[in-house]
Amino acid sequence: MTEDDIAAASGLPLHTWRRRHGAAFRARVKVVDPRARLRLYDAAQALAHIEGKPIPALPSTGPHPGDLLTDKEAGALLGIDPSTVRAYASTGYLTKGTDRHGRTWWPRHAVTARREAGDLRHQNPGQQPGDPRNRAPRPRHDPRIAEIADLARRPPLTTTEIARRYEVSDRTAQRLLAAARQHAGG
């Protein structure tokens, strides 16, 4: 939980909770990772403190598969840079992660599954023979080109007239006139 979550659970605005209860809370409940920029507290400990109950000890069972890891922690687990973790997530090589508290977090089980799967980034051999994506693009036949080629035989034809007649932009009118001149010449 963040301090914002703890304040909400206490029923107070964050600034009021920090002013009235923040120092006492931080003295009794320690952050989960003191090196982290975002102060996160164990939910069971935070809720016990709010309710006035004894604070339970942190479970020392080791890493849990549901733990949320930052890009730095995931990178350390995978042996790569944090920027590579973010790139893997954007390309689908790693799960997208979840956004919480303005940051992206990856579940430990997803990161360990990626590490144990090995390097599968280049297993796709690409487009196979017969793949429809291998075909050359179809030539575009614009019926306006033949009309403009006929109109261009009677000079002078301007792009402004073409733009007005076909209700297109000046750039499209220029393109159509160039294609019509090529059509008439060839």
BELRASUL-V720199 format. One record per pair of residues at least 6 apart in sequence whose ideal C-beta (glycine too) atoms are under 8 Angstrom apart, sorted by the first residue. I is the first residue (numbers start at 1). GAP is how many residues later the second one is. D is the distance in whole Angstrom. If there is no record, write none. Layout:
i | gap | d
I | GAP | D
I | GAP | D
This chain:
i | gap | d
1 | 8 | 7
1 | 39 | 7
1 | 40 | 5
1 | 41 | 8
1 | 42 | 5
1 | 45 | 5
2 | 36 | 7
2 | 37 | 7
2 | 38 | 6
2 | 39 | 8
2 | 99 | 6
3 | 11 | 7
3 | 14 | 7
3 | 15 | 7
3 | 19 | 7
3 | 36 | 6
3 | 38 | 8
4 | 10 | 5
4 | 97 | 8
5 | 41 | 8
6 | 11 | 7
6 | 19 | 7
6 | 35 | 7
6 | 40 | 5
6 | 44 | 7
7 | 6 | 7
7 | 7 | 4
7 | 9 | 8
7 | 10 | 4
7 | 11 | 7
8 | 6 | 8
9 | 37 | 7
9 | 38 | 7
9 | 41 | 6
10 | 7 | 6
10 | 11 | 7
10 | 40 | 5
12 | 8 | 7
12 | 9 | 8
25 | 21 | 8
25 | 24 | 6
28 | 21 | 6
28 | 27 | 6
29 | 12 | 6
29 | 13 | 8
29 | 16 | 5
29 | 17 | 6
29 | 20 | 5
29 | 26 | 6
30 | 11 | 8
31 | 8 | 5
31 | 9 | 6
31 | 10 | 6
32 | 8 | 5
32 | 9 | 6
32 | 10 | 6
32 | 26 | 8
33 | 7 | 7
36 | 34 | 7
38 | 63 | 6
38 | 65 | 7
42 | 16 | 6
44 | 12 | 6
45 | 10 | 5
45 | 11 | 6
45 | 13 | 7
48 | 6 | 7
48 | 7 | 5
48 | 8 | 6
49 | 6 | 6
63 | 45 | 6
64 | 44 | 7
65 | 42 | 7
65 | 43 | 5
65 | 44 | 4
65 | 47 | 7
66 | 41 | 6
66 | 42 | 7
66 | 43 | 7
67 | 40 | 7
67 | 41 | 4
68 | 30 | 7
68 | 32 | 7
68 | 37 | 4
68 | 38 | 7
68 | 39 | 6
68 | 40 | 8
69 | 8 | 7
69 | 36 | 6
69 | 37 | 5
69 | 38 | 7
69 | 39 | 6
69 | 42 | 6
70 | 12 | 8
70 | 33 | 7
70 | 35 | 7
71 | 11 | 4
71 | 12 | 8
71 | 14 | 5
71 | 15 | 6
71 | 33 | 7
71 | 35 | 8
72 | 10 | 5
74 | 8 | 8
74 | 11 | 5
74 | 20 | 8
74 | 32 | 5
74 | 37 | 5
75 | 6 | 6
75 | 7 | 4
75 | 9 | 7
75 | 10 | 5
77 | 31 | 8
77 | 34 | 5
77 | 35 | 7
77 | 38 | 6
78 | 6 | 8
78 | 7 | 7
78 | 33 | 6
78 | 36 | 7
78 | 37 | 5
79 | 36 | 8
80 | 8 | 8
85 | 9 | 7
85 | 21 | 7
86 | 18 | 7
88 | 6 | 4
88 | 26 | 7
89 | 6 | 7
89 | 7 | 5
89 | 8 | 6
89 | 15 | 7
89 | 17 | 7
93 | 21 | 7
93 | 27 | 8
93 | 28 | 6
94 | 12 | 7
94 | 16 | 7
94 | 17 | 7
94 | 20 | 5
95 | 11 | 6
95 | 12 | 7
95 | 15 | 5
96 | 8 | 8
97 | 7 | 4
97 | 8 | 6
97 | 9 | 4
97 | 10 | 8
98 | 6 | 7
98 | 7 | 5
98 | 8 | 8
98 | 9 | 8
99 | 6 | 8
127 | 6 | 6
127 | 7 | 5
142 | 34 | 7
142 | 37 | 7
144 | 22 | 6
144 | 32 | 6
145 | 31 | 6
145 | 34 | 5
145 | 35 | 5
145 | 38 | 5
146 | 34 | 8
146 | 37 | 7
148 | 9 | 7
148 | 14 | 6
148 | 28 | 6
148 | 29 | 6
148 | 31 | 8
148 | 32 | 4
149 | 31 | 4
149 | 32 | 7
149 | 34 | 5
149 | 35 | 4
151 | 6 | 5
151 | 29 | 8
152 | 25 | 7
152 | 28 | 5
152 | 29 | 6
152 | 32 | 6
153 | 31 | 7
157 | 20 | 7
159 | 11 | 6
159 | 14 | 4
159 | 15 | 5
159 | 18 | 6
160 | 10 | 7
160 | 13 | 7
162 | 6 | 7
162 | 11 | 4
162 | 14 | 6
162 | 15 | 6
163 | 6 | 7
163 | 7 | 5
163 | 9 | 7
163 | 10 | 4
166 | 6 | 8
166 | 7 | 7
166 | 10 | 7
168 | 8 | 7
